[in-house]
Amino acid sequence: MVTEIELKAHIRDSGTIKLLLSKKADYLGSFEKNDTYWLSAEIDCQGKNPRVPCLPHSGLRVRSERRVNCDGKEESATLATFKIKELRDGIEINNEHEFEVHPSKNHDISDFEEFLTRLGLKPGLTKRKHGWAFSYEGINAELLEVDGLGWFIELEIIKDNNREETFTEGKKKLLDFLDSLGIEREAIESRFYSEMLTAKF
């Protein structure tokens, strides 16, 4: 398990921000991420119904990801992830559990989806985002477009603990970098993408 300290902010001019990131940070490559959230019909974490998987409200995210690295090499993966999410002053703290799903030779993950179905989960919300990834002094930065929601920047620091001092230091580092890009703090979005997509559609 790792702890993510993360913020995201709305972007009005993606071209300008991409140029700034290219000057300030190391370019890692482009990406496309397609997510499906698998949810339980009734989530009961109090032990009243032990047959129902106990997942966070956001469910289990199954992501099909394709990357083109800065050297032109293509990579793809399917990842299953669930997170225990917390918001502090608009900054996300996520305790993440993730593993890779190895599809069959024809890139079919139907066996895994059948497994989730037999656990009582159903596919729900879907999300697609694409953009570019950068790295700057321990910060993972992604400039991306979420279908239906527009352009965002995501800034993330990954740590191996969730102590208060770790959060405080990480938050300052993220906000300082956001400031250096000329992005107003009022542009920070505290809602999860799933909340925004549900509200819109």
N, C-alpha and C positions, 0 to 999 in steps of 0.2 A: 504494500500500500504506500502511495505517495500522497503528499499534500500539495495542492495547487493553489497559489495565490494569484488571482486573475481579475482583470477588469476588461470591459469592452466599452467602446464609445462609437457613437454615430459619426460618419464621415460624409462631408458634403462634396469634397473634391478629391476623389481617389487618386487622380493623376498626380496632383501636387504632393500628396502624402507618400505615394510610391517613390517619387523622385527624392524626397527627403530621406526616406528609409534607405534607399540605394546609396546615398551619400554617407549616412551615419552608421549603418549596420551591415553585416555580412549577409549577402543574398544566398538563400538555401535552395530555392526552387519554387515551382508552382504546384498546386494541388487541387483536387476535387474530392469532396467528401459527401457521401450520400448516407443519411442516417434513417433508420427506422426504430421507433421506440416501442418495445414490447411491454404491455401492461397486463396486470392481473385484473380480472373482472371485479374482484373484491380484495383489497389489500388489508390484511389483518396482522399487525405486528405484535399483538398482545397475547398471542397464543390461543385465541378462541377458536380458530380454525387452522389447525396445524397442516392441513393438506394444501393450503394456499401459500405459494412462495412469498416470503417477506422481502419485498424490494422497496427502495425509496419511491416516493410519489412519482418521480420522473421515469421510473421503470428501468428496464434493461435496454441500453442503446446498442444496436448492431450497426456497425459502420463499414461501408465499402469505401476504401480510400485508394486513390491513385495519385502518385507524385512523380514529377519530372524534376530531378535534381539539377543543380546548377551546371553539372558536367554533361547533362543530357540523358543520363541514365534514368530509366523508368522503373518505378517500384509500385507494387500494389499489395494490399493487405485487407483482411476482414477482421475487425476487432469487436469484441463484446465488452461493454463497459457499464458499470453502475457506480454512481457517486453519491456520497452523503454531502449535501450542499448546505452551505451557510453563507449568509450575507452580513457583512459588517461595513457600514458606511459606504455602501455601493460597491464594495470589493468582495469578490467571491472567494470563499475558502472551500475547496473540494477535497474530500478524502476519497481517492479514486482506487477502484479495483478493476483491473483490465486484463484480458487474456486474448490471444489470437485464435481465431477460428481458421482451421486449415480446410479449405474447400477441396472437392474432388478435382481430378485433372481437368475437367471442363468448367472449372470455376463455379460449381454448383454447391450452394450451402443449404439445399433443401432438407438434408438429413438433420442439420442443426436446427432449422426452423421447425421441423417435425418434433424434435426434442422439446423445444420451447412450448409448442402447442400442447404436448402431452403433460407439461408442467402446469398447464392451465393459463398460459399467457396468450395474448392476442396482439397482432400488430396494430399499432395506433398511428400516432403522428409521424409524418415523414418530413425530412429537412434536407436541402441540398445547399452546400456552400462551396465556393471556389475562389481562389486568389493566389497570393504569393506569401512565402514564409521568409523571415529574416531572423538573425540572432544578434543581440547587442548586450555584451557584458552580463551574461547570465539571464537575459530576458528573451523569451521566445515571443516574437512579434509576427502576427498574421494580419495582412490587409486582405479583406475578403468581402464578397457579396453573398448574402443569404437570399435565396429566391423568395420573392414576395415581401422582403423587409428592407432591402437596400444594402448600402455599404457600411462596414464596421472595421474598426481595428481592435484586435484582441492582443493584450499584453499579459504574459504569464511567467511566473517564476515557480519552479518546482523545488520543493524541499522534502526532507525526510522526517520532519516533525511539524507539529502545529502549535508550538508554544507561542505565547502572546508576543514576546520580543521578536520572534521570527516573522510574525504577521506584520508588526509595526515597521520593521526594517524593509520587508518586501513591499508593503503599501507605499512607503516613501519613495522607493526606487522606481516603482511603476508610475507614480504620479509625476515624478521628476522627468521621466522619459516622455510621458504624455505632454508635459509642458514644453519640452524641447522640440516637439513636433508641431507646436503651435495649435494644439487641439484644446479647446476650452473644456474645463472640468464639468461644465454644465452638460456637455455632450455624453458624459458617462451614462450608460444604460444599466440600471440595477435589475431589470427583469431578465429572466431566462428567455432564450429564443423560443422555447416551447410555449411559454406564456404569451409572448407576442404573436406567435403564429396562431395559437388557439383563439386569441382575442380578435384577430383579423379575419380568420376564415371560419 
